[in-house]
Amino acid sequence: ARLIRNSGWALVLWEPYPDWRAFDHLSVEVVNTSPLPLVMRIRIRDRVHHADRKPGYIESIEVRPRSRKIHEIELQEIMSAGSSAAFNAAMIRSLTLTPHPENRAMEFYVTRIWLE
């Protein structure tokens, strides 16, 4: 996905295969072509978070100007956290990327999102 010149952007992926129990990591590859830093949030929600409107798991991703980054999230650590951020890996509902309030980058690419 190429995102450009819109401060209110969001990229939402509704999970067609909701069972992530067999995976250890979620990886997101981002290319920041801007001369400014890119700061975004990634949110993972399961069906319970979605139904009761809880925020789910939220983490920030920072990418230096004119660089590429593969950001990894360790799923097992989050699932065993026991907090409101923990999620049920057998019932994943969505993955959302949104701008962080500190974001200044105006153009970037999300090149891949995968489980391993």
C-alpha positions in Angstrom: 0.0 0.0 0.0 1.3 3.5 -0.8 0.1 6.2 1.5 0.6 9.8 0.6 -0.4 13.3 1.8 -3.2 12.6 4.2 -2.8 13.0 7.9 -6.0 11.0 8.7 -5.0 7.8 6.9 -5.7 4.3 8.2 -4.9 0.9 6.8 -7.3 -1.9 8.1 -6.9 -5.6 7.3 -9.8 -7.8 8.3 -8.2 -11.2 9.0 -9.5 -13.9 6.6 -7.6 -16.6 8.6 -8.3 -15.7 12.2 -6.2 -18.4 13.9 -2.7 -17.2 14.6 -1.8 -19.9 17.3 0.7 -21.6 15.0 2.8 -18.5 14.6 5.5 -16.8 16.7 5.8 -13.4 15.1 3.9 -10.8 13.1 6.2 -8.8 10.8 5.5 -5.5 9.0 7.8 -4.2 6.4 7.6 -0.4 5.9 9.6 1.9 3.6 9.7 5.6 4.5 10.5 7.6 1.4 10.0 10.9 3.2 12.8 13.2 4.5 10.9 13.2 7.9 10.5 10.4 10.5 7.5 8.0 10.2 5.7 7.1 13.4 2.7 4.9 13.3 0.6 2.6 15.5 -0.2 -1.0 14.9 -3.3 -2.4 16.6 -4.3 -6.1 16.8 -7.9 -6.9 17.9 -9.6 -10.2 18.5 -13.3 -10.8 18.2 -13.8 -9.9 21.9 -12.0 -6.6 21.6 -14.0 -5.8 18.5 -17.3 -6.7 20.1 -16.8 -4.7 23.4 -14.8 -1.9 21.6 -11.7 -2.4 23.8 -8.5 -1.1 22.1 -6.7 -4.4 21.9 -2.9 -4.6 21.5 -1.3 -1.3 20.4 2.4 -0.8 19.6 4.3 2.0 17.9 6.5 1.6 14.8 9.2 4.3 14.1 11.0 4.4 10.7 13.9 6.8 10.1 13.7 9.1 7.1 14.5 7.5 3.8 14.9 4.0 5.2 13.3 0.6 5.3 12.3 -1.3 8.4 11.0 -4.8 9.3 9.1 -4.5 12.6 8.5 -7.7 14.4 5.9 -8.3 17.1 6.4 -11.4 19.3 2.9 -12.9 19.5 3.5 -15.4 22.4 4.7 -12.7 24.7 1.5 -10.6 24.1 -0.9 -13.5 24.4 0.6 -14.5 27.8 0.7 -11.0 29.1 -2.6 -11.2 31.0 -3.4 -7.6 30.4 -6.2 -5.9 28.4 -3.7 -5.8 25.5 -3.5 -9.6 25.4 -5.6 -11.2 22.7 -7.0 -14.6 21.8 -4.8 -15.8 18.9 -7.5 -18.2 17.8 -10.0 -15.3 17.1 -8.1 -12.5 15.4 -10.4 -9.9 13.9 -8.3 -7.1 12.5 -4.9 -5.5 12.2 -4.9 -1.7 11.9 -2.1 0.8 11.0 -2.8 4.4 11.9 -0.6 7.6 12.3 0.9 8.4 15.7 0.4 12.0 16.7 4.1 12.5 16.3 4.2 11.4 12.7 5.5 13.9 10.2 6.2 11.6 7.2 3.9 12.3 4.2 4.7 9.4 2.0 5.6 5.8 2.8 4.9 2.2 1.7 3.7 -0.8 3.6 5.3 -3.5 1.4 4.6 -6.7 3.4 2.7 -8.0 6.4 3.2 -11.6 7.3 3.1 -14.2 10.1 6.0 -16.6 10.8 
